[in-house]
Amino acid sequence: MLGMGDLFHIWGEAGTGKTLLVCALAAEVVKDGHVRWLCTDGKRSFINTLRNNLKTEEEHNITVSVPIGHKDVQESILSLPGNIHPETLLVVVDPITRVLDMSRRDFVMWGRELIEEVLPSLVALSQKGVKVVLVSEVRCWADKAMPVMYESISVWKPVDLHVLRNPGGDSTIMECTELGHERPLARISVNGLGIVRLQAPIVKRRLNDCLESRSSA
């Protein structure tokens, strides 16, 4: 999954496992370099999960920041190119949606900061070889749940991942294609020790394959 690109947009409804997926990606990246994580909603519950997926000696390879307020979040993102750790391989903004939600107080600037300043700064990092993960919460628009400013983010052609909760309690990571279709990439779950596991999806075999297998037997 990390080899698919340098800019990732992960979205889905609350509780589907978006942050769990990012924890798994971060735990893989810290083996080779540094991770910078911006938690923009003030929720620190993911930190225990993140630690559970790291080896003790790897914890120093992750810097977690919790900026408070819209302006602090904006400034934290815009300052990244100038003060980022030289060995940083991954930057996480979870959720990018909060930049928009907090800026609604200023109607004139609503959405413009994301398009004109925040997104270009993050895209510039991705073009320099730093993987960037944007996590979006969804909102209902015309009876359809979609991330805020989805079309604006899509302009930058990120790896578009939709996380869906399964009836059994785990989740499925879907890749959104340019044609608007989705294909399953992996199933995500957490074991009793808090370790995030990604598994290849179960692919239904075609009827012809089954018939050929039975014939050979």
N, C-alpha and C positions, 0 to 999 in steps of 0.2 A: 504493500500500500504506500509506503514511504517513497517508493521508486516511481510513483505515478506522476509526480510533479513537485513544484516548490510552493504553490499557493493552494490551500485547502479551504473549502467552505463546508462546514459541518452543521447541519440543522435538523430540527425535529422538535416535537412537543416536549413539554417538561417531563422529566423522569424516564426518558427513553434510553438514556445511556450515552449522551453526547460527550459529557465530561469524562466518563469512564473510558471511552475510546481515546480521548486525548491523553489520558493518563497512560494508557498502553503505548501510544506513540512516543510520548515523552520518555517512558522507561526504556524504550529501545534506543532513542537518540543519545541519552546520557552515557551510553557505553563508549561513544566516540567524541562527545563534545558537550557544550553547555546549552542549557534550555532557559529561556526567559519567559516567565508566565505572568501575564497581567490579568488579575481577577477583578473585573469591573463591577460586579454586583455585590461585593462584600461577603459572599458566602464562602466560608473556609472549610466546609465539610469535606471537600475533595482532597484536602492535604493528607489526611490519614490514608486514604486510598492510594494516593501518589506514593507515600512512604512505604506502604505495603508492597508496592511493585518495584521498589528500588533496593539495591544492596546498600549496606551502610556507607561504604566508601564512595557511593555514587551521589549521595544526598547533596554534597557540596557543589555538584554540577548543575543544580537547578536554583534559580533565583525567582521567588514568588513575590510579586508586588500587589498591594491592594489599594489602588488610588481611590480617593473619596471625592465624589462630586464630578459633575460633567467636565468642568474645566481641568481638573486634576487628571482625569482619564485622557482627555484630549492632549494635554501637555506631555503626559507620560508616553503616549504613542508617538507624537511628533519628535520627541527627543531621543527616541530609540536609535536612529542612525548615527547620532553623535556620541552616545555613551554606552553602546552595547558592548558586552564582553567580546574580546577578539576571537574567542573560540566558540561563539554561539552558532549552533546549527539549527535551532528551532525557536520561533517566537510564537506564543499562544496569546490570543485575546479572547477571553471567555467571560461574558458574551460581547460580541461587537454590537449587538442590538442595544446595549445599555448606553452607548454613545448617542444613539438616536433618542431613546426614551428620555434621557435627562436633558437633552437640548430642546425639547418641545416647549420649554418655558419661554424660549426666545423664538417666536413663530417665524421671524424673518430668516433665521439661521437654520431652522429645522431641516435636517437632511443635507444641507449644503456642506457642512463641515466634514461629513463622512465622505462625500463625493469629491470635494475639492482639496481636502487636506489629509484626512486620516487614511483613507484607502490608498491614495498615491504614495504616501510614506511607507505603508506596509508592502505595497507592490514593489517599490524600489528595493526593499530588503530582499524580497523573494528573487528579484532579478540579479542580485549579487550572490546568490547561492544559499541564502538562509531560508529554510523552510518556514512558512508562515501559516498558522492555523487560525481561521476565524470561526467562532462558534456563534450561531444565531438561534435565538428563540423564535417561535412562530407566532403570528397574529392571524386572526380570521379576517379575510378580505373577500367580500362577495361569496360568503359561505364556503370559502376554501382556505385551509390553513397554509400560509406561506410565510417565509421570513420577511421582515421589514426590509425594504429597499433591495429586494431580491434581484430585480432586473439590473440595478446599478452595480451590484457586486458581480453579477454574471458577465458584465462587459469585460472584466479582467480575465475571463475564462479560467476560473479556478477548477480544481478537482472538486466536483460537486457531490457531496455525500449526504444522503438522507437516512437518518436513524429512526427505525420503527420498532415499537414494542410488540413482542409476540405474546400470544395468549399464555404460553407456558412460563413467562417471567423473564426470559432472555430477550435480546433484541437482534434485529437484522440490520446490517449496514448495506444500503443500496447506493449504487453509483448512478447518478442522473446523466443520461446521454444528451447530446445536442438535439436529438429528435424528440425529447420530452419523455422518453421511456426510461425505465429503471431496471437495473440488473443486480442481483444479490452478489455482494463481495465477500461477506463474512457474517458469522453469528457471534455476538458478544455476550459474555456472561461473567459472573464473579463467583469464585468459590468461597468456602467457609473461612478461608484465611485472608479474604479481601484481595486476592490476586485476580486481575482481569485477564480473561482468556479470549482470544480470537480464534475461531475455527472456520474452515472453509464451509460454504453453504452446501446443503444437501441438494444435489442436482438430480432431477428425475430422469431416468434413462428413457430413451426413445423406444417405442414399441418394437421397431425393427431390431434394435440392439438386443432386446430381451428375447425375441424369436431366434436370432442368430445364436445367442448363448445357449438356449434350450436345444436347438438343433445340434450344436457341437456336443452337448452333453449326451 
